[in-house]
Amino acid sequence: MSYKKPVSVLVVIHTPTLDVLLLERARHPGFWQSVTGSQEGDEALLETARREVVEETGIAADAEQFVDWQLTNRYEIFAEWRHRYAPGVTENTEHVFSLCVPEPCPILLAADEHLAYRWLPWQEAAAACFSWTNRDAILALPERLGAASFCP
């Protein structure tokens, strides 16, 4: 059996006006999140972020469009998802990235992963997230946007 690595990315996709893309999890209707996904093999974290964004949204962005926040979160893996990881693995290390797109755009969902998507103002998006790490990243967007010019 091949186990998932307990290393993942969180990619907050947003517009210059801070509308944020959220995806509804297929296996947990009502659970909304940004793009997330586990690192595969020895792939660089930036490549994990790019791959997951394409797989989950259809957005094919260049590497230089992603911003690595140099922020790492550690959290306990929900018991119901631990079977995906090697025995004894209970925590995940998540690396935060963001991607600015010019405006809200149609999304090509991965049907096995997500049921729906929506673009929301950042405060509403943060409130809708089930994950505290996702909520905190979205709440930090205005400060991040003010500190660096990384939107087209």
DAPE-V320329 format. One record per pair of residues at least 24 apart in sequence whose ideal C-beta (glycine too) atoms are under 8 Angstrom apart, sorted by the first residue. I is the first residue (numbers start at 1). J is the second residue. Records with the same first field share a line. If there is no record, write none. Layout:
I->J ; J
This chain:
3->84 ; 85 ; 86 ; 89
4->38 ; 84 ; 85
5->38 ; 39 ; 40
6->38 ; 77 ; 85 ; 89 ; 91 ; 92 ; 93
7->38 ; 39 ; 45 ; 92 ; 93 ; 94 ; 95
8->36 ; 37 ; 38 ; 39 ; 48 ; 92 ; 93 ; 94 ; 95
9->35 ; 36 ; 37 ; 39 ; 45 ; 48 ; 49 ; 52 ; 94 ; 95 ; 96 ; 97
10->34 ; 35 ; 36 ; 73 ; 94 ; 95 ; 96 ; 97 ; 131 ; 133 ; 134 ; 137
11->35 ; 36 ; 49 ; 52 ; 53 ; 66 ; 97 ; 98 ; 99
12->96 ; 97 ; 98 ; 99 ; 134 ; 137 ; 138 ; 141
13->53 ; 57 ; 59 ; 98 ; 99 ; 100 ; 101
14->98 ; 99 ; 100 ; 101 ; 122 ; 141
15->100 ; 101 ; 102 ; 103 ; 104 ; 119 ; 151
16->100 ; 102 ; 145 ; 151 ; 152
18->121 ; 122 ; 141 ; 142 ; 145
19->104 ; 119 ; 120 ; 121 ; 122 ; 125
20->119 ; 120 ; 121 ; 122 ; 125 ; 126 ; 138 ; 141
21->57 ; 104 ; 107 ; 117 ; 118 ; 119
22->117 ; 118 ; 119 ; 120 ; 125 ; 128 ; 129
23->56 ; 57 ; 107 ; 109 ; 113 ; 114 ; 116 ; 117
24->114 ; 115 ; 116 ; 117 ; 118
25->113 ; 114 ; 115
26->111 ; 112 ; 113 ; 114 ; 115
28->130
29->115
31->130
32->118 ; 125 ; 128 ; 129 ; 130
33->129 ; 130 ; 131 ; 134
34->129 ; 134 ; 137 ; 138
36->94 ; 134
45->95 ; 97
46->97
49->95 ; 97 ; 99
53->99
55->110 ; 113
56->109 ; 110 ; 113 ; 114
57->107 ; 108 ; 109 ; 117
58->107 ; 108
59->99 ; 101 ; 105 ; 107
61->99 ; 101
65->99 ; 100 ; 152
66->97 ; 98 ; 99
67->97 ; 98 ; 99 ; 100 ; 144 ; 148 ; 150
68->95 ; 97
69->96 ; 97 ; 98 ; 137 ; 144
71->95 ; 96 ; 137
72->96
73->133
75->132 ; 133
94->133
96->133 ; 137
98->137 ; 141 ; 144 ; 150
100->150 ; 151 ; 152
101->152
102->151 ; 152
